[in-house]
Amino acid sequence: MLDVRRLRLLRELKVRGTLAGVAAALNFSPSSVSQQLALLEKEAGVELLRKSGRRVQLTPQAEILVAHTAQVLDTLERAESELAASLTTVTGTVRVAVFQSAALALMPDTLSAMATQFPAVRVEMIQREPETALYETWARDFDLVVAEQYPGHAAPHHPELDRKVLTTDLIHLAVPSPELNRFGTNSVESGRDAPWVMEPRGTASRHWAEQACRRAGFEPDVRYQTADLQAQIRLIESGNAIAFMPELVWTGRPTSCQLLAPPNNPYRTIFTSVRRASVAHPAIIVFREVLEHAAAKVGKGV
């Protein structure tokens, strides 16, 4: 009988790409990972790994085992969900990945409500960019991800993950107050000579923002780059930049910025994703419900 824990290490190697990556993800040492995979080779009676420079490569036989391991892990996850559903109290741990504006606007109320209504559920949260977090949720680093999708820019799809819309928010053009707006910006088109602040390249928001400027007939002067939206807001409020800002970032926060609507009133979609194998776990079900309630309150301006 093949050892499921060692099979999981083999799958992790497929997902992470290196022994060091597997060790870091599972809090093992690289040597112990290597030893366990060597034992798995003996159990299987076939070669599973081949040296490829400084890396190791999975053999065709290893790929077969990885495919079956994914099915085994899904089955075990469904079994855990059914077991949890058989109890009278909702318990468990929900590991959540969330991007910054959702963390600021939605998570405080969600965590407070969870602590009050479902005290036996432990929620662990970490901030992650949506593109990375979706992959990491598929890889089983997280149980649930709060992600975003900009107009005309589809977020990555993983067949093993479901997708449930949480809310939408309008994307504004944020410019300094009239007394500080030395650029004279009052529309996207008039922002051609203004300094912009945007998130780093590779993010969906950056791609969308650059495309919006190009549709308006110019290449934006992206003078400042930061993934911290609070830092972006300070640059705008102080009269140093302009930016596109989704409405969620203003939740519970007054601002001196002027918020202008770009052409066609673009909306960002915020959604949650979990692995389909764990979608019926009671802790995930109640967390999603509480999160949806928090998003509805924000949408109504409560």
C-alpha positions in Angstrom: 0.0 0.0 0.0 1.4 3.4 -1.0 1.8 5.9 1.8 -0.7 8.9 1.3 1.6 11.3 3.1 4.5 10.5 0.7 2.1 10.7 -2.3 1.2 14.1 -1.1 4.9 15.1 -1.1 5.1 13.9 -4.7 2.1 16.0 -5.7 3.6 19.0 -3.9 6.8 18.6 -5.9 4.7 18.7 -9.1 3.0 21.9 -7.8 6.0 23.7 -6.3 8.6 22.6 -8.8 11.5 22.1 -6.4 12.4 20.1 -3.2 13.1 23.4 -1.4 9.7 24.7 -2.4 8.0 21.6 -1.0 10.0 21.8 2.2 9.2 25.5 2.7 5.4 24.9 2.1 5.2 21.9 4.5 7.8 23.0 7.1 10.1 20.1 6.3 13.8 20.1 5.6 14.8 19.4 1.9 16.7 16.4 3.0 13.7 14.8 4.8 11.5 15.5 1.7 14.1 13.8 -0.4 14.3 10.8 1.9 10.5 10.4 2.0 10.3 10.5 -1.8 13.1 7.9 -2.0 11.0 5.6 0.2 8.0 6.2 -2.0 10.1 5.0 -5.0 10.8 1.8 -3.1 7.1 1.3 -2.3 6.1 2.0 -5.9 8.9 -0.2 -7.4 9.5 2.3 -10.2 11.6 5.4 -10.8 9.7 8.5 -9.9 12.4 11.2 -10.1 15.2 12.0 -12.5 17.9 14.6 -12.1 17.7 17.5 -14.5 20.6 19.9 -13.8 20.1 21.0 -10.3 16.5 20.2 -10.2 14.5 16.9 -10.3 12.0 15.9 -12.9 8.9 13.7 -12.5 8.9 10.5 -14.6 5.7 9.5 -16.5 5.0 7.0 -13.7 5.2 9.8 -11.1 2.7 11.8 -13.2 0.3 8.9 -13.0 0.6 8.8 -9.2 0.2 12.6 -8.9 -3.1 12.4 -10.9 -4.5 9.7 -8.6 -3.1 11.6 -5.5 -5.2 14.7 -6.4 -8.3 12.5 -6.5 -7.4 10.9 -3.2 -6.9 14.3 -1.5 -10.2 15.5 -2.9 -11.9 12.4 -1.5 -10.4 12.9 1.9 -11.4 16.6 1.9 -15.0 15.6 1.1 -14.9 13.1 3.9 -13.7 15.8 6.3 -16.5 18.0 5.2 -19.1 15.3 5.7 -17.7 14.5 9.1 -17.8 18.1 10.2 -21.4 18.4 8.9 -22.4 15.5 11.1 -21.6 17.5 14.2 -24.0 19.8 16.0 -21.4 22.6 16.4 -19.6 24.3 13.6 -15.9 23.9 14.2 -12.7 24.0 12.2 -10.1 26.3 10.8 -10.6 28.5 7.7 -7.4 29.8 6.1 -8.3 32.9 4.1 -6.3 34.8 1.5 -7.6 38.3 0.8 -6.4 41.4 -1.1 -5.9 44.7 0.6 -9.0 46.7 0.0 -11.2 43.7 0.8 -9.2 43.1 3.9 -9.8 46.7 5.1 -13.4 47.0 4.1 -14.8 43.5 4.8 -12.7 41.5 7.2 -13.1 43.5 10.4 -16.9 43.1 10.5 -16.6 39.5 9.2 -14.1 38.5 11.9 -16.1 40.1 14.7 -19.3 38.4 13.5 -17.5 35.0 13.2 -16.1 35.4 16.8 -19.6 36.1 18.1 -21.7 33.7 16.1 -19.3 30.8 15.5 -16.6 30.9 18.3 -15.5 27.4 17.6 -14.3 28.4 14.1 -10.7 29.7 13.9 -10.2 32.1 11.0 -6.6 32.7 9.8 -6.1 35.5 7.3 -3.2 36.6 5.2 -3.0 39.3 2.5 -2.2 38.1 -1.0 -2.5 39.4 -4.5 -5.5 37.6 -6.1 -3.6 36.0 -9.0 -1.2 34.4 -6.6 -3.8 33.5 -4.0 -6.1 31.7 -6.5 -3.2 29.4 -7.4 -2.2 28.9 -3.7 -5.8 28.0 -2.8 -5.8 25.4 -5.6 -2.5 24.1 -4.1 -4.2 23.8 -0.7 -2.2 26.6 1.0 -5.6 28.3 1.7 -9.2 27.2 2.1 -10.8 30.3 0.7 -9.6 33.2 -1.4 -11.3 36.6 -1.8 -10.3 37.8 -5.3 -11.1 40.5 -7.8 -11.7 40.7 -11.5 -11.4 43.9 -13.5 -13.6 44.7 -16.6 -12.2 42.9 -19.6 -9.5 41.2 -17.6 -10.5 37.6 -16.5 -9.0 36.3 -13.3 -7.2 32.9 -13.6 -9.5 29.9 -13.6 -8.7 26.6 -11.9 -11.1 23.8 -12.6 -10.9 22.5 -9.0 -12.1 25.9 -7.6 -15.6 27.2 -7.6 -16.4 30.9 -8.0 -19.1 32.9 -6.2 -19.7 36.6 -6.7 -19.4 38.6 -3.5 -20.0 42.2 -4.6 -19.1 44.7 -7.2 -17.8 48.2 -6.9 -17.4 51.2 -9.1 -13.9 52.2 -10.2 -13.3 56.0 -9.8 -10.7 58.3 -11.1 -9.3 59.8 -8.0 -7.7 63.3 -8.3 -6.5 65.8 -5.7 -8.9 68.4 -4.2 -9.4 71.5 -6.4 -6.9 73.6 -4.4 -4.2 70.9 -4.8 -5.1 69.7 -8.3 -2.2 71.5 -10.1 -2.6 69.0 -13.1 -6.1 70.3 -13.9 -7.3 66.8 -14.3 -11.1 66.5 -14.4 -11.4 63.4 -16.7 -9.3 60.4 -17.8 -8.5 62.2 -21.1 -7.1 65.3 -19.2 -4.8 63.0 -17.2 -2.3 62.6 -20.0 0.1 65.1 -18.5 -0.4 64.2 -14.8 1.8 61.8 -12.8 0.0 58.5 -12.0 0.4 56.1 -9.2 -0.5 52.4 -10.0 0.1 49.0 -8.6 3.2 47.1 -9.9 3.2 45.5 -13.4 1.6 42.0 -13.6 -1.4 42.9 -11.5 -4.9 43.0 -13.0 -5.5 46.5 -11.7 -2.3 47.8 -13.4 -3.2 46.2 -16.7 -6.7 47.6 -16.6 -5.6 51.1 -15.7 -3.0 51.2 -18.5 -5.6 50.0 -21.0 -8.1 52.6 -19.8 -5.5 55.4 -20.4 -4.6 54.0 -23.8 -8.2 53.9 -24.8 -8.3 57.6 -23.9 -5.4 58.2 -26.3 -2.3 58.4 -24.2 0.4 56.4 -22.4 0.2 57.1 -18.6 3.2 58.6 -16.9 3.4 56.0 -14.1 5.8 57.9 -11.8 4.9 56.0 -8.6 4.3 52.3 -8.1 3.0 50.6 -4.9 0.7 47.8 -4.0 -0.4 49.6 -0.9 -3.6 51.4 -1.8 -3.4 53.5 1.4 -0.1 54.9 0.2 -1.6 55.6 -3.2 -4.4 57.5 -1.5 -2.0 59.7 0.4 -0.1 60.6 -2.8 -3.4 61.7 -4.3 -4.6 63.6 -1.3 -1.3 65.4 -1.0 -1.6 66.6 -4.6 1.2 64.4 -6.1 -0.6 62.0 -8.3 -3.8 60.7 -9.7 -5.1 57.1 -9.9 -8.0 54.8 -10.5 -9.5 53.6 -7.2 -12.2 51.1 -6.6 -15.0 52.3 -4.4 -14.3 49.7 -1.7 -11.1 51.5 -0.6 -13.2 54.4 0.7 -15.2 52.2 3.2 -15.2 53.9 6.6 -12.6 56.5 5.4 -13.3 60.2 4.6 -11.2 61.7 1.8 -10.3 65.0 0.3 -9.9 63.4 -3.1 -12.3 64.2 -6.0 -13.8 61.0 -7.2 -14.8 61.1 -10.9 -16.6 58.4 -12.9 -14.6 57.2 -16.0 -16.4 56.5 -19.2 -19.0 53.7 -19.2 -18.9 53.4 -15.3 -16.5 50.5 -15.0 -17.2 48.0 -12.2 -14.8 45.6 -10.5 -16.1 42.2 -9.5 -15.1 40.7 -6.1 -15.6 37.0 -5.6 -14.7 34.1 -3.4 -13.3 30.8 -4.5 -12.9 27.5 -2.6 -11.9 24.0 -3.7 -15.0 22.1 -4.8 -14.0 19.3 -2.5 -14.5 21.5 0.6 -17.4 23.6 -0.6 -19.8 21.7 1.8 -17.6 22.1 4.9 -19.8 23.8 7.5 -17.0 26.2 8.6 -16.5 27.4 5.0 -20.3 27.7 4.4 -20.8 29.9 7.5 -17.7 32.0 6.8 -19.0 32.7 3.3 -22.4 33.7 4.6 -21.0 36.1 7.2 -18.6 37.6 4.6 -21.6 38.1 2.2 -23.5 39.8 4.9 -20.6 42.2 5.6 -20.3 42.9 1.8 -24.0 43.7 1.6 -23.7 46.1 4.5 -20.9 47.9 2.8 -22.8 48.0 -0.5 -25.7 49.7 1.3 -23.4 52.2 3.0 -24.2 50.8 6.5 
